[in-house]
Amino acid sequence: MIRGKDAVRLFIAVSLTVLEIALSVNRIAMAKDGATCDTEPRDSYQSMANSDGCDGCSAHSAKAGLWSRDTLTGDWGGRRSALQESGITFSGRSTHFGFGVEGGIQAPPPVPLLGLGDTFKYTGRGEYDLLFDLEKFGGLPKGTLLARAEHWYGEYGNVSLRTGAFPPAVFPAALPPTPQDPGQLFLSNFVVTQPLSPDLVVYAGKIDVLGGVDQDDFAGGDGTTQFVNQALIANPAFLLGLPYSSFTAGVVLPREWGRVTTYVLDPQNRIQDFFEIDDLFSQGVIVGGEIKRNTQFFDKKGDIHVGGIWKHLDQTDLRFNEPPPGVYPQPVVPGFATLSDAYTIYVGGDQYFVQFADNPERGYGFFSRASISDGNPTPIRYFLSAGLGGYSPLRKDRGDKFGLGWYYVGASNEFGPFPQAVFGPRDGTGVELFYSLRTTPWMTISPDVQYIKPEASALAEDAFVYGLRVNAVF
């Protein structure tokens, strides 16, 4: 097992080697016709309703070589473009995480899923999308059906279950949340999105929770292109208690000034189910809504959003026990009392400081989030985060990204004697810094470092998390 200073030296050596290779590849790509477009995943119904894909990428990929085309596998001899013309668009992503932790959990963990710190782990994740243009299959105009399958392999969660923090440090490595099923494909999304007018979009189906609400331009998505710590992907006060993939129905009201979103969610985690709806809402209900207002401070784009989530389902009463830190979705601890109602009210936003003249949709700026929750059964009473991020000014033509984020978790003050003795819950905080180097239009390599003061003080000490993420679009 690689531990301690040896792990740090190995990480530095591997990082420098990979970056040297990446820069060499990048020089080759820049010598070719390397116009790039973003090949990021469609993270939500909102991005499907407001297409952020790469119109015209297929034509470019059909002619481009390996280092300058938009996807690793190209146009499949014209078959990919033909498939898209017929109404079916395929996209795939393969993301690799090599991360280590110095510090973290030092005492023998009280639950099997948790592990000791001072280690280095590898995790891989694959996501495969089919997006159907329903209009070409006889449906209404602009309707879509998204089907997404995904799997993980390697070390489940990477080092997320070894820091002692509530928010998983390498969150995308814990998705899909099926710790006993490495390599097995699961259907996480099967959702229809239908604009009924320019001002009304409805959606329904099986959806994963990432990228839907509480999203900022510089801190959001699913952890494959920006931050990897869950606290900087979305607000952990409500996200950690949500099922990863479940049945949802909602309405989006786009407006010139922003949009309004409302939804209802079945609280059962359905990642291992296909379409078993006979027990829909049998364990409760989750209802939420959000208002997002576009801003134009300093003549630069931005937004402010405010929202709320109410959960009516059984959750562990913190006076008697608590969900183990880092485990997602937060489980109900068997054999202990529960409470059935919880809420979170949140606010967030982002503001561009710079928009690039040659591409105003790109730039960099500031983001922030804050929330307040019930404090029991939600273990996070309040939450704050802020940071800088966006497209790097160093290599504007290549599409590099960067991010520097800070978060603070205000722990509940209602933990009883037993969870206090076992976990020692306290306020926690963390900082994450990453730089995402776009080596080709279809690959990014991202060194990432984090400092974490974990919430489980009885188990863990301060942690230094370091690693490398490699993301390829094929």
C-alpha positions in Angstrom: 0.0 0.0 0.0 1.3 3.5 -0.9 1.2 5.8 2.1 2.4 9.1 3.5 5.2 11.0 1.8 5.7 8.2 -0.8 2.2 8.8 -2.0 2.8 12.6 -2.3 6.0 12.0 -4.2 4.3 9.5 -6.5 1.5 12.0 -7.1 3.9 14.8 -8.0 5.9 12.6 -10.3 2.9 11.2 -12.1 1.3 14.6 -12.4 4.4 16.1 -14.0 4.7 13.2 -16.4 1.1 13.4 -17.4 1.2 17.2 -17.8 4.4 16.9 -19.9 2.6 14.4 -22.2 -0.5 16.6 -22.3 1.4 19.7 -23.3 3.1 17.7 -26.1 -0.2 16.5 -27.3 -1.6 20.0 -27.1 1.2 21.4 -29.2 0.4 18.8 -31.9 -3.3 19.8 -31.7 -2.5 23.5 -31.9 -0.5 22.9 -35.1 -3.6 21.6 -36.8 -7.0 23.2 -37.5 -7.9 23.0 -33.8 -11.0 25.2 -33.4 -12.6 23.8 -30.3 -16.1 23.6 -28.9 -17.2 22.6 -25.5 -18.0 18.9 -25.3 -19.4 18.8 -21.8 -22.2 16.6 -20.6 -25.8 17.7 -20.6 -26.4 17.8 -16.9 -30.1 18.5 -16.6 -33.5 19.0 -18.2 -32.6 22.7 -18.2 -29.6 22.3 -20.4 -31.7 20.1 -22.7 -34.4 22.7 -22.9 -31.8 25.4 -23.6 -29.4 23.4 -25.7 -25.8 24.1 -24.8 -24.3 21.5 -27.1 -21.9 21.9 -30.0 -24.0 22.6 -33.1 -21.8 21.8 -36.1 -19.3 19.8 -34.1 -20.1 16.6 -36.0 -19.2 18.2 -39.3 -15.9 19.3 -37.9 -15.3 15.9 -36.4 -15.9 14.2 -39.6 -13.0 16.0 -41.3 -10.6 16.4 -38.3 -7.8 14.2 -37.2 -7.4 12.4 -33.9 -5.9 15.4 -32.0 -8.2 18.1 -33.3 -11.7 16.4 -33.6 -14.3 17.0 -30.9 -14.6 13.4 -29.7 -12.1 10.6 -29.3 -14.0 8.2 -31.6 -14.8 10.8 -34.2 -17.7 10.5 -36.7 -17.6 6.7 -37.1 -17.1 7.0 -40.9 -20.1 9.3 -41.2 -22.4 7.0 -39.2 -22.5 9.3 -36.1 -23.7 12.3 -38.2 -26.2 10.1 -40.0 -27.6 8.9 -36.7 -27.9 12.5 -35.4 -29.7 13.5 -38.6 -32.2 10.7 -37.9 -32.8 12.1 -34.5 -30.5 10.2 -32.2 -27.4 11.8 -30.7 -24.8 9.7 -28.8 -22.3 11.0 -26.3 -20.0 9.2 -23.9 -17.6 10.3 -21.2 -14.9 8.4 -19.4 -13.5 10.0 -16.2 -10.6 8.8 -14.2 -9.7 9.8 -10.6 -6.4 9.2 -9.0 -6.5 10.8 -5.5 -4.7 10.5 -2.2 -5.4 11.8 1.3 -3.0 12.7 4.0 -4.7 12.7 7.4 -8.5 12.1 7.5 -9.9 9.2 9.4 -7.4 7.8 11.9 -9.6 5.9 14.4 -11.2 2.6 13.4 -14.4 3.6 11.6 -17.6 2.6 13.2 -19.4 1.6 9.9 -18.0 -0.7 7.2 -18.3 1.8 4.3 -15.8 4.2 5.9 -12.0 3.7 5.7 -8.8 5.0 7.1 -7.0 8.0 5.7 -3.3 8.3 4.6 -3.8 6.4 1.3 -4.0 6.8 -2.5 -6.8 5.3 -4.6 -8.0 5.1 -8.2 -11.6 5.2 -9.5 -13.1 5.3 -13.0 -16.5 6.3 -14.1 -18.3 6.0 -17.4 -21.5 7.8 -18.6 -23.3 7.0 -21.9 -26.1 9.2 -23.3 -28.6 8.7 -26.0 -30.6 11.9 -26.8 -33.7 11.3 -29.0 -35.2 14.2 -30.9 -38.9 13.2 -30.5 -40.1 15.5 -33.2 -38.3 13.3 -35.7 -40.2 10.3 -34.3 -43.6 11.9 -34.6 -43.6 13.9 -31.3 -44.1 17.6 -30.6 -41.5 20.1 -31.7 -38.3 20.3 -29.7 -39.3 17.4 -27.4 -36.4 15.2 -26.3 -35.9 11.9 -24.5 -32.6 11.4 -22.6 -31.5 7.9 -21.7 -28.3 7.7 -19.7 -26.4 4.7 -18.3 -23.4 4.9 -16.0 -21.1 2.8 -14.0 -18.0 3.0 -11.8 -15.0 0.8 -11.2 -11.9 0.7 -9.1 -12.2 2.0 -5.5 -15.8 3.1 -4.8 -15.9 6.8 -3.7 -12.1 7.1 -4.0 -11.0 8.8 -0.8 -14.4 10.4 -0.1 -15.2 7.9 2.7 -11.8 8.4 4.3 -11.8 12.1 5.2 -14.4 12.3 8.0 -16.2 15.1 6.2 -19.9 15.3 5.5 -19.4 16.4 1.8 -17.6 13.7 -0.2 -14.2 15.1 -1.3 -14.3 13.2 -4.7 -18.0 13.1 -5.2 -18.2 12.0 -8.8 -16.2 8.9 -7.8 -19.1 7.9 -5.6 -21.6 7.9 -8.5 -23.6 6.0 -9.2 -24.1 5.2 -5.5 -23.9 1.4 -5.8 -20.9 0.5 -3.6 -21.3 -3.3 -4.1 -21.6 -3.3 -7.9 -18.4 -2.2 -9.6 -18.6 -2.3 -13.4 -22.3 -2.8 -13.6 -24.3 -0.4 -15.8 -27.3 1.4 -14.3 -29.9 3.5 -15.9 -29.8 6.8 -14.1 -31.9 8.9 -16.6 -34.9 8.2 -18.7 -36.6 11.5 -19.0 -38.8 13.3 -21.5 -38.5 17.1 -21.8 -41.2 18.9 -23.8 -41.4 22.7 -24.4 -45.1 23.5 -24.8 -44.4 27.1 -25.6 -41.4 29.5 -25.3 -42.6 30.2 -21.8 -43.5 26.7 -20.6 -41.3 23.5 -20.4 -42.5 20.3 -18.7 -40.4 17.2 -17.9 -41.1 13.8 -16.3 -39.3 10.6 -15.9 -36.3 9.1 -14.1 -33.6 11.7 -13.5 -30.4 12.1 -11.5 -30.3 15.1 -9.2 -27.1 16.7 -10.4 -27.2 19.9 -12.5 -30.8 20.6 -11.9 -31.0 23.4 -9.3 -28.6 25.5 -7.3 -26.3 25.7 -10.2 -23.6 28.4 -10.9 -21.6 28.9 -14.1 -18.4 28.4 -12.1 -19.4 25.7 -9.6 -21.9 23.1 -10.7 -22.3 20.2 -13.1 -21.5 16.6 -12.1 -17.9 16.9 -11.0 -16.3 15.9 -14.3 -15.4 19.4 -15.6 -15.2 21.7 -12.6 -14.9 21.1 -8.8 -14.9 17.5 -7.4 -15.8 18.2 -3.8 -19.5 17.9 -3.3 -19.7 21.1 -1.3 -18.7 23.0 -4.4 -20.9 21.1 -6.9 -24.2 21.9 -5.1 -25.4 22.7 -1.6 -24.8 19.6 0.6 -27.5 20.7 3.1 -30.1 19.4 0.7 -28.2 17.3 -1.9 -26.8 14.7 0.5 -30.3 13.8 1.6 -31.7 13.5 -1.9 -31.9 10.2 -3.9 -29.4 10.1 -6.7 -31.8 8.8 -9.4 -35.5 8.8 -8.9 -38.9 9.6 -10.6 -39.5 13.3 -11.0 -41.9 15.6 -12.7 -41.6 19.4 -13.0 -42.2 22.6 -14.8 -39.7 25.2 -16.0 -41.0 28.7 -16.9 -38.3 30.5 -18.9 -38.5 34.3 -18.9 -36.5 37.1 -20.4 -35.3 37.9 -16.8 -34.5 34.3 -15.8 -36.7 31.3 -15.0 -38.9 29.6 -12.4 -38.6 25.9 -11.7 -40.9 23.7 -9.6 -40.8 19.9 -9.2 -41.9 16.9 -7.2 -39.6 14.0 -6.5 -40.1 10.4 -5.2 -37.7 10.1 -2.3 -36.6 6.5 -3.1 -33.2 6.0 -4.7 -34.1 4.2 -7.9 -30.7 3.8 -9.4 -30.9 0.0 -9.2 -34.5 -0.1 -10.6 -35.6 0.4 -14.1 -39.3 1.5 -14.1 -40.8 0.0 -10.9 -43.6 2.5 -10.2 -46.0 0.4 -8.3 -44.7 1.9 -5.0 -44.3 5.5 -6.2 -44.3 7.9 -3.3 -44.9 5.1 -0.8 -42.0 6.4 1.4 -42.9 10.1 1.2 -42.5 13.0 -1.1 -39.9 15.8 -1.9 -41.1 19.1 -3.2 -38.9 22.0 -4.4 -38.8 25.2 -6.3 -36.3 27.8 -7.5 -36.4 31.3 -9.0 -33.3 32.4 -11.0 -32.9 36.1 -11.9 -30.4 37.2 -14.6 -28.2 40.2 -13.6 -26.0 42.6 -15.5 -23.8 44.2 -12.9 -20.8 46.0 -14.3 -22.3 45.3 -17.8 -21.3 41.7 -17.3 -23.7 38.7 -17.1 -24.5 36.9 -13.9 -27.5 35.6 -11.9 -29.0 35.2 -8.5 -31.1 32.3 -7.5 -33.2 31.5 -4.4 -35.0 28.2 -3.7 -36.3 25.8 -1.2 -36.8 22.1 -0.7 -39.2 20.3 1.7 -38.8 16.6 2.4 -41.5 14.4 3.9 -39.8 11.1 4.6 -38.2 9.2 7.4 -34.7 10.4 8.4 -32.5 9.6 11.4 -33.3 11.7 14.5 -29.9 13.2 15.3 -30.6 13.1 19.0 -30.0 9.3 18.8 -27.6 8.7 15.9 -26.4 10.3 12.6 -25.7 9.2 9.0 -22.0 8.3 8.6 -20.0 11.2 7.1 -19.3 11.1 3.4 -21.9 8.4 2.6 -24.3 9.4 -0.2 -27.3 9.3 -0.2 -27.5 9.8 3.5 -28.9 6.5 4.9 -31.5 6.1 7.6 -29.6 4.4 10.5 -31.6 1.2 11.2 -33.0 0.6 14.7 -33.0 4.3 15.7 -35.8 6.9 16.0 -36.6 9.0 12.9 -38.2 12.3 12.0 -40.3 12.8 8.9 -40.0 16.5 7.9 -37.0 18.5 6.8 -36.4 21.7 4.9 -33.6 23.8 3.3 -33.8 27.3 2.0 -30.9 28.4 -0.1 -29.6 31.2 -2.2 -26.7 31.5 -4.6 -25.4 33.2 -7.7 -22.5 34.1 -9.9 -21.1 37.2 -11.5 -18.7 37.5 -14.4 -15.7 39.8 -13.9 -14.4 39.3 -17.4 -16.2 38.1 -20.6 -13.8 37.4 -23.5 -14.3 39.7 -26.4 -14.0 37.0 -29.0 -16.5 34.7 -27.1 -18.7 36.5 -24.6 -20.1 33.2 -23.4 -16.7 32.5 -21.9 -15.0 34.3 -19.1 -14.4 34.1 -15.4 -15.8 35.5 -12.2 -17.2 35.0 -8.7 -19.7 32.5 -7.2 -21.3 32.0 -3.8 -24.0 29.9 -2.0 -25.7 30.0 1.4 -28.5 28.0 3.1 -30.3 27.4 6.3 -31.9 24.1 7.3 -34.0 22.6 10.0 -31.0 21.2 11.9 -32.7 17.9 12.7 -32.9 15.6 10.8 -30.7 17.6 8.4 -27.2 17.4 10.0 -26.1 20.6 8.4 -27.8 23.6 10.1 -26.3 26.2 7.7 -23.9 26.3 4.8 -21.7 28.9 3.1 -19.4 28.7 0.0 -17.7 31.2 -2.3 -14.9 31.2 -4.9 -13.5 32.2 -8.2 -13.7 30.2 -11.4 -14.4 30.0 -15.1 -12.3 29.8 -18.3 -8.6 30.5 -17.9 -7.3 33.8 -19.3 -3.9 32.0 -19.9 -5.1 29.8 -22.8 -8.4 31.3 -24.0 -8.2 29.7 -27.4 -7.9 26.2 -25.9 -10.7 26.3 -23.3 -8.8 25.6 -20.1 -10.8 26.1 -16.8 -9.9 26.9 -13.3 -11.5 27.1 -9.9 -10.7 28.2 -6.3 -13.5 27.5 -3.8 -14.1 27.7 -0.1 -16.9 26.2 1.9 -18.1 26.2 5.6 -20.5 23.6 7.0 -22.3 24.7 10.1 -23.2 21.4 11.9 -26.5 20.9 13.7 -26.5 21.6 17.4 -29.0 18.9 18.1 -26.7 15.8 18.1 -27.3 13.6 21.1 -24.8 12.0 23.4 -24.3 8.8 21.3 -23.5 10.5 18.0 -21.3 13.0 19.9 -19.3 10.2 21.4 -19.0 8.1 18.2 -18.5 10.9 15.6 -17.8 14.1 17.5 -19.7 16.3 15.0 -18.5 19.9 14.7 -18.4 22.7 12.1 -16.2 21.8 9.1 -14.6 23.8 6.3 -12.6 23.2 3.2 -10.8 24.7 0.2 -10.3 23.3 -3.3 -8.1 24.5 -6.1 -8.1 22.9 -9.6 -6.8 23.7 -13.1 -8.4 21.9 -16.0 -6.0 21.7 -19.0 -7.7 21.0 -22.3 -5.1 19.0 -24.1 -7.4 18.1 -27.1 -11.0 19.1 -27.8 -12.0 15.8 -26.3 -9.7 15.4 -23.3 -9.0 17.5 -20.2 -6.4 16.8 -17.4 -7.1 18.4 -14.1 -4.7 18.5 -11.1 -6.7 19.1 -7.9 -5.8 19.9 -4.3 -8.0 20.3 -1.2 -7.6 21.1 2.5 -10.4 19.8 4.7 -11.3 20.3 8.3 -13.7 17.3 8.8 -16.9 17.4 10.8 -16.3 14.0 12.4 -13.7 15.2 15.0 -13.8 12.0 17.0 -12.6 10.0 14.0 -10.6 12.3 11.8 -7.9 14.9 11.7 -7.4 17.7 9.2 -7.0 16.2 5.7 -4.9 17.2 2.6 -6.5 15.7 -0.5 -4.5 15.7 -3.8 -5.1 14.1 -7.1 -5.6 14.1 -10.9 -8.7 13.9 -12.9 -8.7 12.9 -16.6 -11.9 13.3 -18.6 -12.3 12.1 -22.2 -15.4 12.5 -24.4 -15.9 9.8 -27.0 
